[in-house]
Amino acid sequence: MSIELKRAYDDPEKNDGLRVLVDRVWPRGIKKEDTRLDDWMKDIAPSDELRKWFGHDPEKWPEFCEKYFRELDDREDLVEKIAGYMKKGRVTLIFGAADREHNNAAALKQYLLERVSHSR
């Protein structure tokens, strides 16, 4: 069971496993047929308000994660859906942000890994 992260602009690979776009908005300049997505979970992305507040500012990262994790706590059905995917094998969370470290997919991965480790 593993979670990988990949930008929507990176080429899909066979070992990506299940590919899930976790952004609320479609990445600019990408054709849907080029992404080879298995799912697009718009509603697991941060709220528009939180996304705009964060603005991919690394200084706000810790607070962003805190606020986003609270939002995820209220989206149990969506979190369970991804957890179900994880039980089947590798899941690659697809995101559009340029910053590979400070984005909602990275925060979601952290949340999911913490949740899985606590549920064992």
CYANA upper distance limits for C-alpha pairs under 8 A (distance plus 0.5 A):
  1 MET  CA     86 MET  CA      6.13
  1 MET  CA     87 LYS  CA      6.60
  1 MET  CA     88 LYS  CA      7.83
  1 MET  CA     89 GLY  CA      5.55
  1 MET  CA     90 ARG  CA      6.15
  2 SER  CA     86 MET  CA      7.19
  2 SER  CA     89 GLY  CA      7.24
  2 SER  CA     90 ARG  CA      5.35
  2 SER  CA     91 VAL  CA      6.82
  3 ILE  CA     86 MET  CA      7.81
  3 ILE  CA     90 ARG  CA      6.41
  3 ILE  CA     91 VAL  CA      5.41
  3 ILE  CA     92 THR  CA      6.16
  3 ILE  CA     93 LEU  CA      7.61
  3 ILE  CA    109 LYS  CA      7.20
  4 GLU  CA     16 ASP  CA      8.10
  4 GLU  CA     90 ARG  CA      7.96
  4 GLU  CA     91 VAL  CA      6.71
  4 GLU  CA     92 THR  CA      4.99
  4 GLU  CA     93 LEU  CA      6.64
  4 GLU  CA    109 LYS  CA      8.48
  5 LEU  CA     92 THR  CA      5.89
  5 LEU  CA     93 LEU  CA      5.44
  5 LEU  CA     94 ILE  CA      6.63
  5 LEU  CA     95 PHE  CA      8.19
  5 LEU  CA    105 ALA  CA      7.42
  5 LEU  CA    106 ALA  CA      7.57
  6 LYS  CA     10 ASP  CA      7.09
  6 LYS  CA     92 THR  CA      7.14
  6 LYS  CA     93 LEU  CA      6.80
  6 LYS  CA     94 ILE  CA      5.60
  6 LYS  CA     95 PHE  CA      6.99
  7 ARG  CA     94 ILE  CA      6.04
  7 ARG  CA     95 PHE  CA      5.46
  7 ARG  CA     96 GLY  CA      5.99
  7 ARG  CA     97 ALA  CA      7.59
  7 ARG  CA     98 ALA  CA      8.26
  7 ARG  CA    100 ARG  CA      8.08
  8 ALA  CA     21 LEU  CA      8.39
  8 ALA  CA     27 PRO  CA      7.38
  8 ALA  CA     30 ILE  CA      8.13
  8 ALA  CA     35 THR  CA      7.29
  8 ALA  CA     94 ILE  CA      6.08
  8 ALA  CA     95 PHE  CA      5.99
  8 ALA  CA     96 GLY  CA      5.80
  9 TYR  CA     30 ILE  CA      7.77
  9 TYR  CA     96 GLY  CA      7.70
 11 ASP  CA     35 THR  CA      8.29
 12 PRO  CA     16 ASP  CA      7.45
 12 PRO  CA     35 THR  CA      7.24
 12 PRO  CA     36 ARG  CA      7.35
 16 ASP  CA     90 ARG  CA      7.33
 16 ASP  CA     91 VAL  CA      7.28
 16 ASP  CA     92 THR  CA      6.19
 17 GLY  CA     89 GLY  CA      7.44
 17 GLY  CA     90 ARG  CA      5.36
 17 GLY  CA     91 VAL  CA      5.87
 17 GLY  CA     92 THR  CA      6.94
 18 LEU  CA     37 LEU  CA      8.19
 18 LEU  CA     38 ASP  CA      6.54
 18 LEU  CA     85 TYR  CA      7.95
 18 LEU  CA     89 GLY  CA      8.32
 18 LEU  CA     90 ARG  CA      6.86
 18 LEU  CA     91 VAL  CA      5.22
 18 LEU  CA     92 THR  CA      6.50
 19 ARG  CA     36 ARG  CA      7.77
 19 ARG  CA     37 LEU  CA      5.57
 19 ARG  CA     38 ASP  CA      5.73
 19 ARG  CA     39 ASP  CA      7.19
 19 ARG  CA     91 VAL  CA      6.59
 19 ARG  CA     92 THR  CA      5.39
 19 ARG  CA     93 LEU  CA      6.65
 19 ARG  CA     94 ILE  CA      7.13
 20 VAL  CA     37 LEU  CA      6.46
 20 VAL  CA     38 ASP  CA      6.37
 20 VAL  CA     39 ASP  CA      5.30
 20 VAL  CA     40 TRP  CA      6.08
 20 VAL  CA     41 MET  CA      7.39
 20 VAL  CA     91 VAL  CA      7.84
 20 VAL  CA     92 THR  CA      6.72
 20 VAL  CA     93 LEU  CA      5.58
 20 VAL  CA     94 ILE  CA      6.14
 21 LEU  CA     37 LEU  CA      7.45
 21 LEU  CA     39 ASP  CA      6.89
 21 LEU  CA     40 TRP  CA      5.14
 21 LEU  CA     41 MET  CA      6.61
 21 LEU  CA     42 LYS  CA      8.05
 21 LEU  CA     93 LEU  CA      6.43
 21 LEU  CA     94 ILE  CA      4.90
 21 LEU  CA     95 PHE  CA      6.51
 22 VAL  CA     40 TRP  CA      6.77
 22 VAL  CA     41 MET  CA      5.75
 22 VAL  CA     42 LYS  CA      6.35
 22 VAL  CA     44 ILE  CA      6.88
 22 VAL  CA     45 ALA  CA      6.14
 22 VAL  CA     93 LEU  CA      6.89
 22 VAL  CA     94 ILE  CA      6.56
 22 VAL  CA     95 PHE  CA      6.59
 22 VAL  CA    104 ASN  CA      8.25
 22 VAL  CA    105 ALA  CA      6.96
 23 ASP  CA     40 TRP  CA      8.33
 23 ASP  CA     41 MET  CA      7.71
 23 ASP  CA     42 LYS  CA      6.05
 23 ASP  CA     44 ILE  CA      8.25
 23 ASP  CA     45 ALA  CA      5.78
 23 ASP  CA     94 ILE  CA      8.29
 23 ASP  CA     95 PHE  CA      6.42
 23 ASP  CA     96 GLY  CA      7.65
 23 ASP  CA    104 ASN  CA      8.14
 23 ASP  CA    105 ALA  CA      8.41
 24 ARG  CA     41 MET  CA      8.15
 24 ARG  CA     42 LYS  CA      4.78
 24 ARG  CA     43 ASP  CA      7.08
 24 ARG  CA     44 ILE  CA      8.34
 24 ARG  CA     45 ALA  CA      5.99
 24 ARG  CA     46 PRO  CA      8.07
 25 VAL  CA     42 LYS  CA      7.74
 26 TRP  CA     30 ILE  CA      8.44
 26 TRP  CA     96 GLY  CA      8.35
 27 PRO  CA     95 PHE  CA      8.22
 27 PRO  CA     96 GLY  CA      5.69
 28 ARG  CA     96 GLY  CA      8.44
 30 ILE  CA     34 ASP  CA      7.54
 30 ILE  CA     35 THR  CA      8.03
 31 LYS  CA     35 THR  CA      7.50
 32 LYS  CA     36 ARG  CA      8.02
 41 MET  CA     45 ALA  CA      7.88
 41 MET  CA     78 LEU  CA      8.45
 43 ASP  CA     78 LEU  CA      8.28
 44 ILE  CA     72 LEU  CA      7.65
 44 ILE  CA     75 ARG  CA      7.71
 44 ILE  CA     78 LEU  CA      6.80
 44 ILE  CA     79 VAL  CA      8.06
 45 ALA  CA    104 ASN  CA      7.26
 46 PRO  CA     50 LEU  CA      6.53
 46 PRO  CA     51 ARG  CA      6.31
 46 PRO  CA     68 TYR  CA      6.55
 46 PRO  CA     71 GLU  CA      7.74
 46 PRO  CA    104 ASN  CA      7.44
 47 SER  CA     51 ARG  CA      6.56
 47 SER  CA     71 GLU  CA      8.45
 48 ASP  CA     52 LYS  CA      6.51
 49 GLU  CA     53 TRP  CA      6.65
 50 LEU  CA     54 PHE  CA      6.59
 50 LEU  CA     64 PHE  CA      8.01
 50 LEU  CA     67 LYS  CA      8.22
 50 LEU  CA     68 TYR  CA      8.04
 51 ARG  CA     55 GLY  CA      6.71
 54 PHE  CA     60 LYS  CA      6.77
 54 PHE  CA     61 TRP  CA      8.06
 54 PHE  CA     64 PHE  CA      6.81
 56 HIS  CA     60 LYS  CA      8.40
 56 HIS  CA     61 TRP  CA      8.32
 56 HIS  CA     99 ASP  CA      7.97
 56 HIS  CA    102 HIS  CA      6.94
 56 HIS  CA    103 ASN  CA      7.15
 57 ASP  CA     61 TRP  CA      7.25
 57 ASP  CA    102 HIS  CA      8.33
 58 PRO  CA    102 HIS  CA      6.77
 60 LYS  CA     64 PHE  CA      6.37
 61 TRP  CA     65 CYS  CA      6.63
 61 TRP  CA    102 HIS  CA      7.05
 62 PRO  CA     66 GLU  CA      6.85
 63 GLU  CA     67 LYS  CA      6.71
 64 PHE  CA     68 TYR  CA      6.42
 65 CYS  CA     69 PHE  CA      6.36
 65 CYS  CA    107 ALA  CA      6.49
 66 GLU  CA     70 ARG  CA      6.97
 67 LYS  CA     71 GLU  CA      6.97
 68 TYR  CA     72 LEU  CA      6.69
 68 TYR  CA    107 ALA  CA      8.32
 69 PHE  CA     73 ASP  CA      6.66
 69 PHE  CA    108 LEU  CA      8.40
 69 PHE  CA    111 TYR  CA      7.20
 70 ARG  CA     74 ASP  CA      7.31
 71 GLU  CA     75 ARG  CA      7.24
 72 LEU  CA     76 GLU  CA      7.43
 72 LEU  CA     79 VAL  CA      7.61
 75 ARG  CA     79 VAL  CA      6.81
 76 GLU  CA     80 GLU  CA      6.50
 77 ASP  CA     81 LYS  CA      6.72
 78 LEU  CA     82 ILE  CA      7.03
 79 VAL  CA     83 ALA  CA      6.64
 79 VAL  CA    112 LEU  CA      8.20
 80 GLU  CA     84 GLY  CA      6.51
 81 LYS  CA     85 TYR  CA      6.96
 82 ILE  CA     86 MET  CA      6.73
 83 ALA  CA     87 LYS  CA      6.92
 83 ALA  CA    112 LEU  CA      7.88
 83 ALA  CA    116 VAL  CA      8.42
 84 GLY  CA     88 LYS  CA      7.34
 85 TYR  CA     89 GLY  CA      7.33
 85 TYR  CA     90 ARG  CA      8.43
 85 TYR  CA     91 VAL  CA      7.27
 86 MET  CA     90 ARG  CA      6.67
 86 MET  CA     91 VAL  CA      6.46
 93 LEU  CA    105 ALA  CA      6.64
 93 LEU  CA    109 LYS  CA      8.40
 94 ILE  CA    105 ALA  CA      7.57
 95 PHE  CA    103 ASN  CA      8.36
 95 PHE  CA    104 ASN  CA      8.25
 95 PHE  CA    105 ALA  CA      6.65
 97 ALA  CA    103 ASN  CA      6.92
 99 ASP  CA    103 ASN  CA      7.03
100 ARG  CA    106 ALA  CA      8.13
101 GLU  CA    106 ALA  CA      6.80
102 HIS  CA    106 ALA  CA      7.04
102 HIS  CA    107 ALA  CA      8.05
103 ASN  CA    107 ALA  CA      6.97
104 ASN  CA    108 LEU  CA      6.44
105 ALA  CA    109 LYS  CA      6.57
106 ALA  CA    110 GLN  CA      6.84
107 ALA  CA    111 TYR  CA      6.70
108 LEU  CA    112 LEU  CA      6.57
109 LYS  CA    113 LEU  CA      6.58
110 GLN  CA    114 GLU  CA      6.64
111 TYR  CA    115 ARG  CA      6.58
112 LEU  CA    116 VAL  CA      6.55
113 LEU  CA    117 SER  CA      6.63
114 GLU  CA    118 HIS  CA      6.71
115 ARG  CA    119 SER  CA      6.70
116 VAL  CA    120 ARG  CA      7.09
